[in-house]
Amino acid sequence: MAQPVIAQKSPYAAELAPGEYWWCACGQSKKQPFCDGSHKGTGFSPAKLTVTVGEKVWLCGCKQTRNPPFCDGSHKALM
């Protein structure tokens, strides 16, 4: 499988209100860190994030996380 595009080598801090969000997994979205449909035809699918109580989250920007959509520090190993 192809590798995702690294959107940025750090997480996105986001204050999210209750609702459903779609995190970009391919790295091609122009609305990072959220999906804008750019993944179509890439083999990647966005990850659904459901927020029940408003909260601040750290979403992966490098697209290498092992815990999508959240940052797990994988960006620290990128060159």
C-alpha positions in Angstrom: 0.0 0.0 0.0 1.1 3.6 -0.7 2.3 5.7 2.2 0.2 8.7 3.3 1.4 12.3 2.6 2.9 13.8 5.8 0.7 16.9 6.3 2.9 18.2 9.1 5.5 16.8 11.5 3.5 17.7 14.6 0.0 17.1 15.9 -3.0 19.4 15.4 -4.5 20.8 18.6 -8.3 21.0 18.2 -11.0 22.2 20.5 -13.9 20.0 19.4 -17.6 20.5 20.2 -19.8 17.4 20.5 -20.4 15.8 17.1 -18.9 13.6 14.5 -15.6 14.4 12.7 -13.7 12.6 10.0 -9.9 12.7 10.4 -7.8 12.7 7.1 -5.7 9.5 6.9 -4.2 10.1 3.4 -2.6 13.5 4.2 -4.0 15.1 1.0 -6.9 17.0 2.5 -6.8 20.8 2.1 -8.8 21.0 5.4 -6.2 19.3 7.7 -6.6 17.5 10.0 -10.1 16.8 8.7 -11.1 14.9 5.5 -12.3 16.8 2.5 -12.7 13.7 0.2 -9.2 14.0 -1.3 -8.6 10.3 -0.4 -10.9 9.0 -3.2 -9.0 6.5 -5.3 -6.0 6.4 -2.9 -6.8 3.3 -0.9 -7.0 5.3 2.3 -10.2 6.0 4.3 -10.7 8.7 6.9 -11.2 7.7 10.6 -14.4 8.7 12.3 -14.1 10.5 15.6 -17.2 10.9 17.8 -17.0 13.6 20.5 -19.7 13.4 23.2 -18.4 16.2 25.4 -16.5 19.2 24.1 -12.8 18.7 24.6 -9.3 19.5 23.3 -7.6 16.7 21.4 -4.3 16.3 19.6 -4.8 14.8 16.2 -2.0 13.2 14.2 -0.5 15.4 11.5 2.1 13.1 10.2 -0.4 10.3 9.4 2.0 7.7 10.9 0.1 7.2 14.2 -0.7 3.7 15.5 -3.7 5.1 17.3 -5.8 7.0 14.6 -6.8 9.8 14.7 -4.8 10.7 17.8 -1.1 11.6 17.9 1.1 8.9 19.5 4.4 10.7 19.0 5.3 8.9 15.7 6.3 12.3 14.2 9.3 12.3 16.5 10.9 9.5 14.5 10.5 11.2 11.1 13.4 12.7 9.3 
